[in-house]
Amino acid sequence: MIHVINHMERPLALVAFAIAAAIIASRAEAAENKKPNVIVILADDLGWGELGAQGNKEIPTPNIDSIPANGVKFTQGYVSGPYCSPTRAGLVTGRYQTRIGHEWNPPATPDAGLPVDQKTIADRLKAAGYATGVIGKWHLGVAPKFRPSKRGFDEFYGTLANTPFFHPQLVDSRISEEPQRVEDEEFYTTDAYGKRAVEFITEHKDEPFFLYLPFNAQHAPLQSPQKYLDRFPNIKDDNRKHFAAILSATDDAIGEVLTSLKTNGLEENTLVVYLTDNGGPTQQTTSSNLPLRGFKMTTLEGGVRVPFYAQWKGKIPAGQVYDNPVIQLDIVPTALAAAGVAIDPSSQLDGVDLLPYLTGKNAEQPHDALFWRLGDQWAVRNGDWKLVASHLDGLTPKLYDLSKDIGEANDLAASNPEKVVELKAEWDAWNADNVPAKWQPANGQRKKNKNRPGNQARNKRAAQAAATAAGK
């Protein structure tokens, strides 16, 4: 039977159509105007050469590798400190940690932690209407006033400092702000962090969110479930097998996060940044920084140059390789710019918004110079020149042309004395705006790291390996 719309029904049909069209248009406009989500994924003690995107064929990392494939690989990505907590302090504030005295890992005392007068990226994004969460290793102070809930984060699931992978002292802010030992024999931090991150994304998919995901992988102790160890039957060295298993587990967890973005239709509205906190410690965990010289806790390239990737589908061109130096301090201003949050000049951020450089709107280099200080070790990079004083060289300043010598094998100080003077003056001017460290390394760690025989031998081997690699 054919129904003919009469003169009474026609206006109602037109009204219903108009309402439906308005709803569709409103939803489309809301999606178009929705502030982008931001996810920052931080690895711990990974090492320069351990990912597939860095050339490692021993340990498959397809999910991590997909980030630069879908976005950008920074070939000269740096962190402002070759050490766990200082890098985190710089990352969440956008300021050199030496500006605020957070130069070393804080001891577990009531007065040691990220200074409370410093705004974090979470503070700024939360004020702009973002849901904020941190899942993983915090390491910016253990006293209540330093914890994530006091630093702009709505939710915290993780540990306050370094932790084992099994039976950690875990904080789940949905339950309590106090750490509780996990008794579950099956609990593994890497797996748990990936699952909780997916929960966070799903719960906040309809509002802008900021997720900070600092894994404790690959930090010692090297621990992993058998299911991940079974993936590497051909690796005989036990430490190396555990290292591979941990990295494989992390890649799986990051894959879950990326899949969640796709499933929830968020890929084109989410900026994802991946990096590691410093160079690998080499001997303790088997991590490789080659062909870079140096390792964690040195100001050489092996301590401060790290794998650094980003993706934002539809905004950052896929498969881009960006060769100008960038630093983790750039994450805060980049995220704020993406979110449309104005930055007050009084914030004195040391990073820059990278988006104009990645979209081709700005062809200049993001930074004229980059600087480092860790106790009596220091470095400055301007252009391709780097002047560095490290414990591997007895703190004697060495000059390198990184465009030709990524392994810092050929000291050019004697043949370029004017460049040494110029760069040292530049570093001195930068350092004049720093403050003394608010605390010193716990248990004499700085002296122990510098002088113990095992490190001296390792330093020599690392220097020889870097020189060999640079000559190839």
N, C-alpha and C positions, 0 to 999 in steps of 0.2 A: 504494500500500500504506500502510495506516495503522499508525503505530508507537505502541504504548501504553507509557507509562513504567511500568516495573515497580517493585517495592518497593525494589530496590537503587539504581535511577537517581534516584528522587525526592529522596532526601537530597542527592545530588550536585548536582542541579539547583537545589535551594534554597540550597545553599552558594554556587554560582556566582552566583546572583541576588543574594545578600547581599553578596558581594564586589564585584560590579559596582555595586550601590547605594552601597556604602561609598566606592568610588573616585569616583563621581559627586559624592557629598556632600562628599568631601574636596577635590575640585577646585573645587567651588562655594565652599566655605569659604575656600580659598586665594585665589580670585579676589576674594572679598568683603574679605578681610583684607590683600590686597596693598597695600603702600604706594603712594601715587600718584606718577606720574612728574611731573617739572617741566621745562618748556622755557621759557627766557627768550630772546626774539628782540630784538636791539638794532639799530636803524638808526643811521646816522652822518650827521649834518648834514642831516637830511631837510627840516626846516621845518614849521611848524604847519599850513599850508593845502594840502598836496600830495597827500593821500589822498582817495579817494572818500568815505570815512566822515567826512572833514573838509569835504566840500563841493566838492572839485575834480572837475570833469567833463572836464577835458582829458586826464588820464592815468588810464585804467581800472586799478583795483587790487582786483579782486573777491576775491582770496584773503585779502589783509590785511583787507579790509572784512568778511569772514565772521567774523573773530574777535569784534568787538563785536556782530555780529548774533547769534552763538551764545553770547554772554556779556555783557560789560559794557564800556561806553565811559565813561572818566573825562573829563569835560569840563574838569576843573581838575587835570590830572595834571602834576606838576612833576619836575624833576631838581634835585639839590642843587648842581650846578655848570654854568655855561653853556659848558663846555669839555670836550673829548673824554675825556682820562684821568681828571680829577677825578670826573666822573660815574661812570665805571667803578669807581673806587675806592670810592665810596659804594655803588654797586650791589652789589658782591660782598661787602662787609663789613657793610652795614646801618648804617653810621655816617657822620656828616658827615665828609667827607674833610679838612676843616679841623681836626678833632680829632686827626688823625694826621700833619699836615704835607704831605698830598698835594694841594696847592692848584693846582699847574700841571702841564702835561704834562712828564713826566720827560725829561731829556736822555739821550742814549745813553751813559751813564757807568756804571761798575761799582757806584756807591753810590746810584743813583737808581731808585726803584721802590716799589711798594706795600710798606710796612714789613713785615718778615718776622714781627714779633710780632703781626700782625693775622690772625685766623682768617677764612677766606673761607667763602662758602656751600658751596663744594665740600668744604672741610675738614669742615664739620659734617655734610653729607649723606653723604659717604663713610664717616664714622665710624658712620653709621646704616645702613650696608649698601648704599648706592647706588653704581651705576656712574656715573662722572662724566666729562664730556667738554666741551671748548671747541673750537668750529669757527668761525674767523674772525679778526678783529683783536683781539689781546690788549691791547697798549698800557698795560701796567702794570709795565714794566721789561724791559730786554733782557739783563741779566746772568743767569747760570744760576740764582742763588738766588731771582730774582723770577719765573721762568718758570712756566707752568701746572703742570708736573710736580712742582714744589716747593710748589704752592699748593692741593693737594687734587684735581687733575684727573688721571684715569687716562690720558686721551688728549688730544692737541692736534694740530689740523690747521689751520694758518693762518699769520698773520704776527705778528711781535712788536711792530710799530708800524705807522704809516701806510704805504701801499703803492699802487703802480699796480695796475690790474685785470688787466693782461697782464704776464707774466714777473715775478711777484713773488718776493721772497726768502721761500720758504715752508718752514715746519717741518711735517713729517709724523712724529709721534712713533712711528709704527709702524716707521719706517725709521731716523730719527736725530733727536736733539734739536737739531741745528744747522740753521740756515736754509740752503736750497739754492735757487739761481735756477732757476725753471721755464723750460725751453727750448721746451716744446710751444707751437707757434703758436696752437693752438686753445684753450689753457687760458684760462679766464675765471673770476676768483675767485668771482663770484656763482653761476654755474652749478656750479662745483666744490663750493662750500660746501653748496649744496642737496643735491647727490648724496651727499656724505659724511655729511650729517645723516641722510638716509634710511638709509644703511648703519648708522649708529650706533643708530638706533631699532630697526631690524630685528634687529641682533645682540643687543640688550639687551631685547627685548620681553618676555622671561620673568622679568625681574628689575626692581626699581625703578631708574630712571635719572634723572640730572640732566643736561640738555643746555643749555649756554650758547652761543648762536648770534649773535655780534656781527658783522654784515656790515660791510665797509668802504664799501658803498654808503650814502649818496650823496656821500661825501667826494671832493674833488678828488684827482687829475686826472679830468676827465670822459671816460671811455672806455667804449665798448660795441661789441659785434659788429654787423655790418651787419644780421643777422636781426632784431635788436631796433630798430634805427634805421628799418627798413622799415615798422614798425608806425605810424610817425608822419609820413606824407608831407606833412601839412598844416602842420607846424611848420617854419618857415623859418629861425629863428635856430639856428645850429649848436650853441651851448652848451645851449640849451633842448631841442633834439632829443636830445642825448646824455643830458641829465638825465632826460627822459621814458623813454628806452630803458633806462637803468640801473634806474629805478624799476620798469619793466615786467618786467625780468629778475628783480629781487628778488621781485616779486609771484609770478612763476612758481616761484621756488625755495621760497618759503614755502608755495605751493600743494602742492608735492611733499611737504613736511614734514607738512602737515595731512592729505593723502591717505594718507601712510604710517601715521599714527595710526589712521585709519579702517580701512585694509586690515588692520592688525594687531590690530584690536579694542581699541584703547587710548584712544579718544576720551573715554570716561566715567571713565577713571582717569588723566587727564593734565591738569595745570594748565598752560595756555599763557599767557604774558605777552608782549605786544609793546609796545615804546616806542622812542623815539629819544633820543640822548644829549644833545642840546641844540638850540637853535633853528638855523635855516639861516643860512649866511653870506651869503645874499642875492646880493651882486654877483658873487662868484666863481663861483657855481654856478647862478644864476637861482632859487634856492629862495625860496619865499614864506612869510612868517610872518604875513601880514595875516589878520585886522585887528589883530594884535598889533603893538606898537611894539618896536623893537629887534631884535637878531639875536645870533648866536653871540658869546660873549665879552662880553655885557652882562648886567646883573642885571635888566633890564626883562623884561616878560612874553615878548617875542619871543626872549629868550635862554634862559629857564628853563621856560616852559610848553610841553609837548610832546604829540603824539599818544600816548595811553596806553590800551591795551586788555587785556582778559583773558578767557579762556574756561575753563570746566571743566564740561563737559556733565553735567547731573544734579546739580550742586552750586551753580553760579552761575546764577541765572535768566537765560534768553536774552533779548537785546534790552534789557537794563537800561541806563539812562543814570544815572550817578552824578555828582552835582553838587558834592559836598564835596571840598575839596582833599586830594589824596594825593601821595605823592612816591616816587621810585624806592627810597628807603631802606626802604620797606615790603615790598619783594619778599623780602628775607631772612626776616624774622619770619613772613610769610605762608606761604612755602614750608616753613619748619621746622614751623609749626603743622600744615600739611596732612600732613606726613610724620610727625607725632607726636613730634617731637624737642623735648625741653625746652630752654629757653633759660636759661642761668645769668645771674642779674642782673649778675654781674661783667663780662659781655660788653658792657654799656653800649650796647646797640643803640638807635639813634635812631628807627627805624621801628616800625610796629605791624602786627599781624596784621589784614589787611583782611577776612578771610572773615566774621566776625560782622557787619560792616557791610554786606556784599554779600548776605547771606542774611536780613537783617532782624532778626537777634538783637540788634543794637545800633543804635539810632536816633541816637546822638550823632555829632558830627564826630570823625573819627580823630585830628585834630591841633588843638590850641589855636592853635599858631603854627608857621610855617615860616621858615627863615632862609637867607641866602646871603652868601658872602664870596668875592670873587676879587680879590686884591690890595687896591687902594683903592676898589673898587666893592663895594657891599653892599646888602642889602635885608632887610626883615622883613614878613611878612604875618600879620595876626591878624584872623580873621573876614573881612570884605570889605575891610578897610583894608590898604593896602600903602604903606610908606615905603621909598623907594629912592634910592640915590645911584649914578649911572652916568656914564660918560664922555660920553654923548650930551648930558648936562645940565651938564657941567663939574663933576661930583661934588656939585652942590648937591642936598640931599635934597628930594625931591618926594613929595607925599602924594596917593594916589589911592583912590577908592572903586570897586573892581573890579566890584561888582554893577551899576554904572551906566556904567562907563568901562573896558571891557576893553582899549581901545587906549591907556590912560594918556595921555590928551590934556589933561585938565583938572586942573591942580595945585590941591589944596585946602589946602595947607600954611598959607597966610596966614590963611585963615578958620577953621582948626582947630589953633591952635598947641599946645593941650593934648594933642591926639592925636599930634602930632609928638614932643613930649617923652616921652609915654608909650611910644610904639613904639621910639624911640631908646634909652630906658632898658632896654627888653626885649631889644633887639638887643645892647646892651652887656653885659647879664648873660649872654646866650648866648655871646657872643664871648669872655668871660672864661675859658671852658672850652676854647677853641681853642688851638692852638700855632702858632708861626711856621712859614711855609712852609719845607720842607726844601731847596728849590731855587727859583731864580727862572726866569722865562721865558727860553728859549734865544734867543740873538742879539738881546736887547733887544726881544723880540716885543711885550711889553706896551706899551712906549713907541711902537713902530712902529704898533701897532694903534690907539692913541689919537690919534696926532698926524698921520698921513699925510693929505695933502689929499684923496685919493680917499675915505678913510673919512669925512672931515668932510662932504663933499658927499653921500655915501650916507646919513649920519646925518640930514642935513637932509631928504632925499627920503623916508626911512623915517618920520620924524616927521610930515611933511606927509601922507603916505599914510595913516598910522594915524589922524590927526586927521580926515581925510575919511571914512574907514571908520567911525569912531566916531560921526560925525554922521548916518549913514544910518539 
